[in-house]
């Protein structure tokens, strides 16, 4: 390492390097002050009745703390769990910073929204259909300036290589509609998940989506059999053919 630092350093080069080092230390000090202020503000918020003494053990495969995306001066995940009563960071794509943004913008109470659909609509993450004279003019998402919507879009974009149901959903929509539409669709699903977790205080459980997928396949199979019967045909599974 010492040999790697050997070189022809001129006076102006050393001056620029010194300025860069001082700037780095200055901004690190500011970041530390911000983290301390955030910690003090979070400690002043009330504890959720649904929160236990300690947050549940992690089940997420790749926690974001390893990538230094969250403050290191205090345990942001534990503070968020104490306030919200549920660990949002267990949801794939949602880091402590994303959960902190959700807390800052909407708080731990989702009662102002009548359901998850209203919450997603408020975030501008669902299509808005414009109809004139009974004719659909266009169907697209509204442009809404929301920090929560932006955070969820960024969370959705990070799921491109995720080994989870949401990651597979993102890739499937990308193949069908393209990446911009996949980001919005996945962010919409994340918004509904966040609303459900904050409303019920239930822990995130991905097996629910697997069960829903299986039920959807069974309904599709029954629908095909019914349609075939109406046409005088019979659907025979390939394994039994």
Backbone as a ProteinNet text record, in pm:
[ID]
protein_1_A
[PRIMARY]
XXXXXXXXXXXXXXXXXXXXXXXXXXXXXXXXXXXXXXXXXXXXXXXXXXXXXXXXXXXXXXXXXXXXXXXXXXXXXXXXXXXXXXXXXXXXXXXXXXXXXXXXXXXXXXXXXXXXXXXXXXXXXXXXXXXXXXXXXXXXXXXXXXXXXXXXXXXXXXXXXXXXXXXXXXXXXXXXXXXXXXXXXXXXXXXXXXXXXXXXXXXXXXXXXXXXXXXXXXXXXXXXXXXXXXXXXXXXXXXXX
[TERTIARY]
82.7	0	87.2	198.6	288	349.9	383.5	441.1	338.4	210.9	106.4	90.6	128.2	116.2	236.6	339	454.5	422	464.4	437.2	493.5	465	512.4	401.1	395.9	291.3	342	271.5	305.8	230.6	268.2	210.2	60.4	16	-127.6	-206.1	-144.4	-211.2	-232.4	-132.7	-145.3	-247.9	-253.9	-352.2	-495	-516.8	-649.4	-686.7	-588.6	-614.2	-648.7	-580.3	-608.2	-748.6	-789.4	-924.2	-1030.3	-1004.7	-1101.1	-1114.7	-1003.2	-1006.6	-1081.2	-1057.9	-1128.2	-1278.1	-1314	-1456.1	-1521.5	-1450.3	-1504.1	-1529	-1433.5	-1449.1	-1560.5	-1573.4	-1677.7	-1816.8	-1837.7	-1969.3	-1997.9	-1895.4	-1916.1	-1961.6	-1906.9	-1949.2	-2094.3	-2133.4	-2272.4	-2367.9	-2327.7	-2411.6	-2429.5	-2321.6	-2331.5	-2426.7	-2424.8	-2516.2	-2661.4	-2683.5	-2819	-2869.1	-2782.4	-2821.9	-2859.3	-2782.9	-2814.7	-2948.3	-2976.1	-3103.6	-3220.5	-3202.2	-3307.2	-3331.8	-3224.9	-3238.9	-3315.8	-3284.8	-3353.9	-3501	-3531.4	-3670.8	-3749.6	-3687.9	-3756.1	-3780.8	-3684.4	-3701.1	-3812.3	-3847.2	-3955.1	-4093.6	-4103.6	-4233.5	-4279.9	-4411.9	-4470.3	-4447.7	-4441.7	-4427.5	-4561.4	-4563.4	-4685.8	-4726.6	-4857.5	-4901.7	-4871.7	-4857.6	-4833.5	-4686.6	-4598.8	-4455.5	-4414.4	-4327.6	-4272.3	-4144.1	-4083.3	-3963.2	-3850.6	-3836.2	-3734	-3797.9	-3742.7	-3796.6	-3772.6	-3857.7	-3839.6	-3711.4	-3665.6	-3543.3	-3563.1	-3456.5	-3463.3	-3482.2	-3563.3	-3577.8	-3540.5	-3519.7	-3482.2	-3343.9	-3328.8	-3205.6	-3087.9	-3109.9	-2999.1	-3037.3	-3015.4	-3048.5	-2963.3	-3022.8	-2955	-2845.2	-2841.8	-2738.9	-2598.8	-2586.6	-2456	-2403.8	-2493.5	-2452.9	-2439.1	-2447.1	-2423.6	-2523.1	-2649.7	-2751.5	-2820.1	-2797.3	-2868.8	-2771.8	-2822.9	-2733.5	-2666	-2541.4	-2465.4	-2455.5	-2500.8	-2487.7	-2594.7	-2705.8	-2809.8	-2883.7	-2963.9	-3036.9	-3169.2	-3170.7	-3290.7	-3404.5	-3374.2	-3477.7	-3552.6	-3481.3	-3545.9	-3635.4	-3589.2	-3669.3	-3796.6	-3786.2	-3904.2	-4003.1	-3951.1	-4040.3	-4111.2	-4042	-4102.2	-4216.4	-4201.6	-4301.7	-4416.2	-4382.9	-4484.2	-4554.5	-4485.8	-4545.9	-4531.7	-4463.6	-4441.5	-4311.1	-4241.3	-4111.7	-4132.3	-4134.8	-4153.1	-4030.4	-3914.1	-3792.2	-3786.7	-3881.8	-3887.8	-3943.2	-4009.8	-4064.9	-3950.2	-3938.8	-3830.3	-3831.3	-3714.6	-3701.3	-3709.6	-3770	-3788	-3675.8	-3596.3	-3487.5	-3534.8	-3446.4	-3480.6	-3505.9	-3431.5	-3450.7	-3587.4	-3629.5	-3761.7	-3871.6	-3857.3	-3955.8	-3959.1	-3842.4	-3836.7	-3908	-3897.2	-3969.5	-4119.8	-4164.8	-4307.7	-4356.7	-4277.8	-4315.4	-4323.8	-4228.1	-4225.6	-4342.3	-4386.6	-4488.2	-4630.4	-4655.6	-4792.7	-4810.2	-4699	-4709.9	-4748.7	-4768.3	-4802.1	-4950.5	-5034.1	-5179.4	-5225.9	-5292.9	-5345.6	-5496.8	-5557.7	-5703.1	-5757.7	-5681.8	-5737.5	-5770.7	-5714.7	-5743.7	-5841.9	-5948.7	-6054.1	-6009.8	-5916.1	-5865.2	-5733	-5676.1	-5547	-5556.4	-5671	-5688.5	-5685	-5748.5	-5746.4	-5604.9	-5531.2	-5393.1	-5306.4	-5320.9	-5244.4	-5284.1	-5413.4	-5459.3	-5402.3	-5396.6	-5340.4	-5193.4	-5123.2	-4982.3	-4962.8	-5071.1	-5058.6	-4997.9	-5019.3	-4960.5	-5062.6	-5177.5	-5278.1	-5329.8	-5379.1	-5424.6	-5545.5	-5548.8	-5664.7	-5727	-5849.1	-5916	-5992.7	-5961.3	-6031.2	-6134.2	-6262.3	-6371.7	-6449.8	-6478.9	-6559	-6658.1	-6787.1	-6890.1	-6892.9	-6857.3	-6855.2	-6733.5	-6640.1	-6519.7	-6398.8	-6317.5	-6197.2	-6091.2	-6053.2	-5953	-5812.8	-5779.8	-5649.8	-5657.1	-5565.8	-5555.1	-5408.9	-5374.7	-5237.8	-5235.2	-5122	-5108.6	-5100.2	-5158.6	-5151.1	-5011	-4971.5	-4843.9	-4862.9	-4812	-4827.1	-4688.8	-4666.7	-4538.9	-4549.1	-4498.5	-4505.2	-4372.3	-4315.7	-4189.9	-4208.6	-4326.1	-4352.2	-4359	-4428.5	-4438.4	-4300.8	-4219	-4083.4	-4000.7	-4012.8	-3938.5	-3983	-4114	-4163.7	-4122.3	-4114.8	-4067.1	-3920	-3841	-3700.8	-3688.6	-3774	-3773.9	-3812.8	-3911.8	-3954.2	-3843	-3771.2	-3663.1	-3549.1	-3532.4	-3424.1	-3456.4	-3577.4	-3619.3	-3591.1	-3516.6	-3495.5	-3431.2	-3337.7	-3269.3	-3307.9	-3413.5	-3451.5	-3506.8	-3464.8	-3513.5	-3633.3	-3745.9	-3866.9	-3987.9	-4105.4	-4227.9	-4234	-4199.8	-4204.5	-4101.5	-3985.2	-3885.8	-3934.6	-3998	-4053.6	-4167.6	-4249.1	-4357.7	-4301.1	-4194.8	-4133.6	-4080.3	-4012.7	-3957.6	-4066.6	-4175	-4284.3	-4352.6	-4378.8	-4441.1	-4344.7	-4215	-4116.1	-4120.1	-4130.4	-4136.9	-4264.4	-4372.2	-4500.5	-4517.5	-4485.4	-4518.7	-4398.5	-4282.4	-4166.6	-4132.6	-4011.7	-3963.6	-4038.3	-4068.2	-4140.1	-4274	-4348.8	-4477.2	-4457.4	-4350.8	-4323.3	-4289.2	-4215.6	-4182.3	-4308.7	-4399.5	-4524.2	-4610.6	-4622.2	-4705.2	-4649.5	-4518.3	-4457	-4465.4	-4448.1	-4464.5	-4607.9	-4703.6	-4844.6	-4863.5	-4804	-4815.7	-4747.6	-4632.3	-4564	-4649.7	-4717.4	-4803.5	-4916.3	-4975.2	-5083.3	-5031.2	-4909.7	-4849.5	-4822.9	-4766	-4736.9	-4865.4	-4970.2	-5097.8	-5151.1	-5143.3	-5193.5	-5113.4	-4981.8	-4898.2	-4923.3	-4935	-4957.8	-5098	-5193.4	-5331.6	-5353.3	-5296.1	-5319.6	-5207.7	-5091.5	-4973.1	-4927.8	-4960.6	-4916.4	-4776.9	-4699.3	-4565.4	-4576.8	-4479	-4480	-4460.3	-4545.5	-4541.1	-4559	-4453.1	-4458.1	-4536.1	-4560.3	-4635.4	-4778.9	-4828	-4963	-4972	-4868.5	-4870.5	-4862.7	-4786.1	-4777.9	-4914.5	-4984.6	-5118.1	-5215.2	-5204.2	-5291.3	-5264.9	-5136.6	-5102.3	-5162.2	-5154	-5210.8	-5362.1	-5428.3	-5572.6	-5610.4	-5530.6	-5557.6	-5543.5	-5443.1	-5425.7	-5544.2	-5594	-5710.2	-5834	-5853.5	-5968	-5957.1	-5833.9	-5814.8	-5842.9	-5800.7	-5826.8	-5975.8	-6046.5	-6192.1	-6261.8	-6213.2	-6273.6	-6253.9	-6132.8	-6107.3	-6193.2	-6207	-6291.2	-6436.9	-6484	-6622.7	-6644.6	-6550.1	-6562.6	-6554.6	-6464.9	-6454.1	-6581.8	-6642.6	-6767.5	-6879.2	-6882	-6985.4	-6971.2	-6847.5	-6821.6	-6823.8	-6851	-6857.8	-6724.5	-6625.3	-6493.9	-6467	-6358.7	-6317.2	-6166.9	-6131	-5991	-5928.4	-5820.5	-5750.2	-5610.1	-5567.3	-5432.4	-5326.9	-5215	-5110	-5050.4	-5042.3	-4982.9	-5066.2	-5201.3	-5289.2	-5325.7	-5271.4	-5310.4	-5245.1
-119.7	0	126.2	121.2	236.3	261.1	154.1	170.9	228.7	193.8	244.8	395.6	450.4	594.4	672.1	601.2	670.9	727.2	850.2	911.2	1051	1115.7	1252.3	1348.5	1383.3	1473	1616.2	1697.6	1838.8	1911.9	2033.9	2109.4	2129	2155.8	2176.5	2047.3	1933.2	1804.9	1778.6	1804.4	1785.1	1880.5	2002.5	2098.6	2050.8	2001.3	1950.6	1829.3	1741.7	1623.6	1663.9	1765.1	1813.8	1871.5	1948.2	2005.2	1894.9	1793.9	1683.4	1609.9	1586.6	1518.5	1601	1731.3	1817.8	1822.1	1822.3	1820.5	1690.7	1579.5	1449.8	1446.6	1492.3	1492.8	1588.5	1699.9	1797.4	1737.7	1674.9	1617.2	1495.2	1421	1310.8	1362.6	1475.5	1535	1582.6	1642	1685.2	1566	1459.6	1340	1283.5	1284.1	1237.7	1322.6	1454	1541.7	1516.8	1492.9	1462.7	1331.7	1230.7	1102.1	1115.6	1196	1217.5	1289.8	1385.3	1457.7	1364.9	1280.3	1184	1088.5	1041.9	949.9	1014.3	1139.1	1206.9	1229.1	1260.2	1279.9	1149.4	1040.5	911.9	866	890.1	850	927.5	1044.2	1123.1	1077.3	985.5	935.4	820.7	805.7	703.9	563.4	468.6	328.9	271.9	191	127.4	17	4.3	-104.5	-243.3	-253	-383.9	-423	-331	-359.6	-436.9	-535.9	-612.3	-546.5	-607.6	-548	-539.6	-644.6	-646.8	-679.8	-626.9	-661.4	-808.2	-870.2	-1011.3	-1033.5	-1156.5	-1191.1	-1171	-1132.8	-1107.8	-1238.3	-1228.8	-1339.2	-1297.6	-1168.7	-1122.3	-1176.4	-1217.9	-1283.3	-1187.2	-1063.2	-968.1	-835.1	-819.1	-691.8	-577.9	-459.1	-344.8	-289.4	-325.7	-271.9	-308.5	-420.3	-462.2	-366.4	-292.9	-204.5	-59.8	-39.1	93.1	197.4	155.5	249.4	317.7	269.1	320.6	380.1	464.3	524.8	418.4	444.9	350.4	394.6	517.9	567.1	508.9	456.9	395.8	292.3	209	100.2	155.2	195.4	254.4	153.7	29.1	-73.8	-92.7	-98.6	-118.7	-0.2	121.3	239.3	241.7	207	205.2	98.1	-17.5	-123.3	-79.3	-10.9	35.4	133.2	217.9	320	264.3	186.8	137.3	11.9	-67.3	-190.9	-307	-286.5	-391.5	-359.8	-463.2	-445.5	-437.8	-315.2	-296.3	-338.3	-342.6	-377.5	-524.2	-605.2	-744.6	-758.9	-655	-658.3	-644	-731.1	-718.2	-581.4	-519.7	-389.7	-272.4	-291.4	-181.7	-185.2	-80.2	-67.3	17.5	36.9	121.7	265.9	314.2	451	465.2	365.4	368.7	366.3	279.2	273.5	404.3	465.8	594.9	702.6	699.7	794	775	650.8	623.2	677	657.4	708.2	860.6	926.8	1073.2	1131.7	1063.3	1120.2	1086.6	964.3	925.2	886.3	860.2	822.3	676.6	632.5	491.8	459.9	561.7	543.2	555.7	453.7	455.8	474.2	510.3	525.3	634.4	740.1	837.7	778.2	663	597.8	484.6	480.1	381	239.3	223.8	91.2	106	-8.6	-6.3	58	43.4	104.5	256.5	311.2	456.3	504.4	425.9	461.2	463	359.9	355.3	467.3	501.3	611.9	744.6	764.5	888.2	903.4	790.6	792	805.6	795.4	802.3	678.5	563.3	438.8	346	399.8	318.5	395.4	326	393.5	482.7	593.9	683.5	685	637.8	625.4	752.8	810.4	928.5	885.9	912.3	870.2	992.9	999	1107.7	1049.2	1070.1	1016.7	866.3	803.5	658.1	595.6	678.3	626.8	652.7	549.9	563	637.8	756.6	836.8	783.8	761.9	704.2	651.9	564	506.2	507.9	591.3	598.6	652.2	639.7	684.7	836.7	892.2	1036.4	1075.9	1196.1	1248.5	1312.6	1245.5	1290.2	1308.2	1423.4	1447	1397.2	1280.8	1217.6	1150.5	1180.4	1116.6	966.9	928.4	785.8	712.5	771.4	708.8	695.8	799.3	793	685.4	676.3	574.6	434.4	415.2	283.5	248.7	347.8	321.9	278.9	345.3	306.2	166.3	135.4	1	-103.6	-70.1	-163.1	-185.8	-80.6	-92.7	-179.9	-186.2	-267.2	-416.2	-454.5	-594.8	-669.6	-608.3	-668.8	-807.6	-824.6	-953.4	-1024.2	-979.1	-1036	-1177	-1265.4	-1403.8	-1412.6	-1359.9	-1358	-1345.2	-1351.9	-1338	-1201.6	-1095.8	-961.8	-944.9	-1007.8	-1002.6	-1071.4	-1187.5	-1258.2	-1177.9	-1113.4	-1029.6	-914.3	-849.7	-738.4	-783.8	-897.4	-946.1	-987.8	-1045.4	-1086.8	-966.3	-861.1	-740.9	-669.7	-675.8	-614.6	-679.7	-813.4	-884	-850.4	-827	-802.3	-657.4	-562.2	-421.6	-329	-372.5	-285	-244.5	-192.6	-162.7	-46.9	65.5	173.9	128.2	51	1.1	-100.9	-179.3	-278.1	-209.3	-98.5	-25	26.8	84.7	136.8	24.9	-85.7	-197.5	-258.3	-273.7	-330.7	-233.6	-103.8	-3.6	-2.6	-23.2	-34.2	-152.4	-265.4	-383.8	-359.5	-293.5	-260.3	-167.9	-71.9	19.9	-55.6	-151.6	-230	-317.1	-370.6	-449.8	-363.3	-244.6	-153.3	-114.7	-85	-48.6	-162.7	-284.9	-399.8	-420.6	-411	-433	-325.7	-199.7	-92.1	-99.1	-149.2	-155.4	-271.5	-386.8	-507.2	-537	-474.7	-501.6	-646.7	-710.9	-847.6	-846.9	-948.2	-960.7	-1000.1	-957.1	-988.4	-1138	-1196.5	-1340.3	-1362.3	-1402.5	-1417.5	-1539.9	-1635	-1754.6	-1720.8	-1605.1	-1563.1	-1546	-1489	-1467.3	-1599.6	-1694.3	-1825	-1892	-1882.8	-1941.5	-1873	-1740.9	-1667.5	-1707.5	-1729.2	-1772.5	-1910.2	-2000.7	-2133.5	-2127.1	-2043	-2028.1	-1968.5	-1874.5	-1814.1	-1918.2	-2006.5	-2111.6	-2208.3	-2241.7	-2331	-2267	-2137.9	-2069	-2065	-2044.2	-2043.2	-2180.6	-2287	-2422.9	-2452.5	-2414.5	-2436	-2355.4	-2233.8	-2151.2	-2213.4	-2267.9	-2332.9	-2458.1	-2536.5	-2656.4	-2620.1	-2513.8	-2471.6	-2422.6	-2345.7	-2296.9	-2410.9	-2507.4	-2622.4	-2705	-2720.8	-2798.1	-2730	-2598.2	-2525.6	-2545.2	-2569.2	-2591.6	-2739.3	-2825.6	-2968.2	-3039.7	-2978.5	-3040.9	-3075.9	-3150.2	-3187.9	-3162	-3091.2	-3060.9	-3175.6	-3231.3	-3343.4	-3295.5	-3306.1	-3263.2	-3339.2	-3271.3	-3330.3	-3454.1	-3454.8	-3569.2	-3694.8	-3677.5	-3792.9	-3822.5	-3742.4	-3761.6	-3886.8
0	0	0	74.3	77.5	-59.1	-132.3	-266.1	-363.3	-343.3	-431.9	-417.7	-303.9	-281.1	-334.2	-379	-434.2	-571.8	-596.7	-725.8	-733.3	-844.9	-868	-828.6	-700.1	-649.9	-653.9	-728.8	-731.9	-621.1	-596.7	-485.6	-502.3	-625.6	-648	-629.1	-657.8	-636.8	-487.1	-409.1	-264.7	-204.6	-258	-207.8	-237.2	-360.9	-397.1	-312.2	-287.4	-204.6	-62.2	-9.2	125.6	134.1	31.9	29.4	24.9	-54.4	-64.5	68.1	136.6	265.3	369	372	466.8	436.4	307.5	269.8	314	294.9	335.9	486.3	564.8	710.2	753.2	682.8	716.6	694.8	579.8	550.3	638.4	675	767.7	903.6	944.6	1071.6	1063.1	949.2	932.3	930.8	864.5	861.1	1001.4	1080.6	1219.1	1300.7	1281.2	1353.6	1312.8	1183.5	1136	1196	1200.2	1257.8	1405.7	1478.9	1620	1635.5	1548.2	1555.6	1523	1421.5	1387	1502.6	1563.9	1676.7	1791.1	1822.6	1933.1	1901.1	1774.7	1735	1741.7	1696.8	1700.4	1843.8	1932.3	2071.7	2140.1	2087.4	2145.4	2103.9	2005.5	1960.4	2049.1	2059.2	2145.8	2090.5	2181.6	2143.2	2102	1998.1	1952.4	2049.5	2078.7	2167.7	2112.2	1980.6	1919.8	1921.8	1956.7	1954.4	2078.2	2059.2	2170	2219.1	2318.3	2376.7	2274.2	2192.6	2089.5	1955.6	1846.8	1714.4	1684.2	1603.7	1570.2	1491.7	1493.4	1421	1271.6	1205	1061.6	983.6	877.1	783.1	641.9	619.6	486.2	450.7	325.4	283.5	278.5	235.7	221.9	284.7	415.8	480.5	427.1	421	360.6	449.1	577	664.7	615.9	547	497.5	390.5	327.4	218.8	265.9	395.9	455	402.6	381.7	337.6	454.9	576.2	691.8	792.6	883.4	983.8	1068.4	1104.3	1185.4	1331	1359.2	1496.1	1588.7	1533.4	1615.8	1532.2	1599.6	1533.2	1481	1355.5	1296.2	1289.6	1256.7	1244.4	1375.9	1487.6	1617.2	1654	1624.8	1655.4	1571.9	1444.7	1358.5	1403.4	1444	1492.6	1620.5	1708.5	1833.7	1806.9	1707.1	1678.4	1594.3	1490.7	1398.1	1449.1	1532.6	1581.7	1485.8	1374.5	1275.6	1203.1	1160.2	1095	943.5	890.1	746.3	667	732.3	659.4	620.9	668.3	627	486.6	436.8	301.4	202.3	102	3.9	-63.9	-71.4	-135.2	-40.5	77.6	172.2	275.5	276.8	373.9	491.6	588	701.3	659.4	560.6	512	445.9	367.8	304.9	410.7	510.5	618.5	697.1	714.5	784.6	704.5	572.7	487.3	501.6	506.6	524	657.3	762.6	894.5	894	831	830.1	751.9	646.3	558	600.7	648.5	682.2	828.2	899.9	1039.7	1056.3	1179.4	1203.9	1186.8	1164.7	1157.5	1013.6	962.2	825.7	822.3	935.1	940.6	848	812.5	717	580.4	547.1	419.6	444.2	365.4	390.3	358	262.6	229.3	154.3	115.5	47	-90	-156.5	-288	-279.1	-176.2	-157	-125.6	-50.5	-18.2	-144.1	-228.3	-353	-447.3	-449.7	-533.6	-485.5	-354.5	-299.1	-335.9	-348	-386.1	-536.5	-613.5	-758.3	-819.9	-758.2	-805.3	-869.6	-907.9	-975.1	-1097.5	-1197.4	-1319.2	-1293.9	-1363.7	-1360.5	-1499.8	-1508.1	-1637.5	-1669.9	-1785.8	-1834.1	-1938.4	-1910.2	-1997.6	-2041.8	-2169.2	-2225	-2324.1	-2298.1	-2387.4	-2391.9	-2281.4	-2276.2	-2340.6	-2389.1	-2453.2	-2364.5	-2346.9	-2265.4	-2346.6	-2299.3	-2368.8	-2342.8	-2216.8	-2182.1	-2040.3	-2009	-1874.8	-1835.1	-1741.2	-1693.9	-1551.3	-1486.9	-1348.5	-1342.7	-1238.9	-1218.4	-1172.8	-1207.3	-1161.3	-1025.1	-924.6	-786.2	-726.5	-663.9	-596.6	-452.7	-430.4	-298.4	-269.2	-152.8	-115.2	-92.1	-41.1	-19.6	-153.5	-251.1	-382.8	-446.6	-434.3	-489.6	-420.1	-287.9	-213.1	-252.2	-272.9	-311.7	-454.2	-541.3	-677.5	-675.9	-593.5	-581	-521.5	-425.2	-366.7	-470.5	-553.6	-658.4	-759.8	-795.3	-893.8	-842.5	-710.3	-653	-652.5	-692.4	-687.8	-817.6	-908.4	-1040.1	-1029.1	-937.2	-921.3	-791.4	-727	-597.8	-614.1	-525.7	-525.7	-431.3	-476.3	-394.8	-486.6	-427.3	-506.1	-573.5	-500.2	-557.5	-668.7	-652.9	-759	-885.1	-869.3	-984.7	-1047.3	-965.6	-1016.3	-1098.4	-1047.5	-1119.9	-1255.6	-1259.3	-1385.5	-1483	-1432.2	-1519.4	-1583.8	-1506.7	-1562.2	-1656.6	-1627.8	-1717.3	-1854.3	-1857.6	-1986.1	-2061.6	-1991.3	-2056.8	-2099.6	-2010.7	-2034	-2041.9	-1996.3	-1993.1	-1850.6	-1832	-1697.6	-1630.3	-1699.1	-1629.3	-1572.3	-1650.8	-1601	-1489.6	-1498	-1393.5	-1261.7	-1268.2	-1146	-1080	-1159.6	-1102.8	-1045.8	-1119	-1072.7	-944.3	-936.5	-816.6	-700	-727	-621.5	-569.3	-658.7	-617.6	-522.6	-557.4	-471	-336.6	-337.4	-212.5	-126.9	-189.9	-114.7	-45.6	-114.7	-54.9	59.7	43.5	150.4	272.5	251.1	362	433.4	357.6	420	505.6	453.7	529.4	657.7	648.3	766.4	872.2	829.8	926.3	985.6	909.5	957.6	1053.3	1021.9	1101.3	1200.7	1181.4	1264.6	1254.3	1142.6	1120.3	1057.5	1089.2	1030.8	884.3	805.6	662.9	643	559.2	533	383.2	317.5	171.8	128.2	217.6	179.8	140.2	183.1	145.2	-5.9	-67.7	-211.5	-286.6	-233.9	-297.3	-296.1	-184	-175	-270.9	-282.4	-374.9	-519.4	-554.2	-688.5	-717.3	-620.9	-640.4	-655.9	-577.2	-590.2	-724.8	-773.7	-904.5	-1015.6	-1005.1	-1104.6	-1102.4	-982.1	-972.7	-1033.9	-1010.4	-1069.9	-1222.3	-1272.5	-1417.5	-1477.4	-1404.9	-1453.5	-1457.4	-1352.5	-1350.3	-1459.7	-1485.2	-1589.8	-1726.8	-1751.8	-1880.5	-1898.1	-1791	-1799.2	-1825.6	-1761.8	-1782.8	-1925.2	-1977.3	-2113.8	-2214.7	-2186.9	-2277.1	-2275.9	-2158.6	-2149.4	-2226.1	-2224.2	-2298.5	-2449.1	-2495.4	-2637.6	-2674.7	-2577.6	-2604.7	-2598.4	-2535.2	-2522.4	-2376	-2355.4	-2222.8	-2207.4	-2101.4	-2074.9	-1997.4	-2053	-1988.3	-1953.7	-1826.5	-1789.4	-1867.7	-1896.7	-1980.3	-1912.9	-1778.2	-1708.2	-1724.8	-1742.7	-1755.2	-1898	-1993.8	-2134.6	-2192.5
[MASK]
+++++++++++++++++++++++++++++++++++++++++++++++++++++++++++++++++++++++++++++++++++++++++++++++++++++++++++++++++++++++++++++++++++++++++++++++++++++++++++++++++++++++++++++++++++++++++++++++++++++++++++++++++++++++++++++++++++++++++++++++++

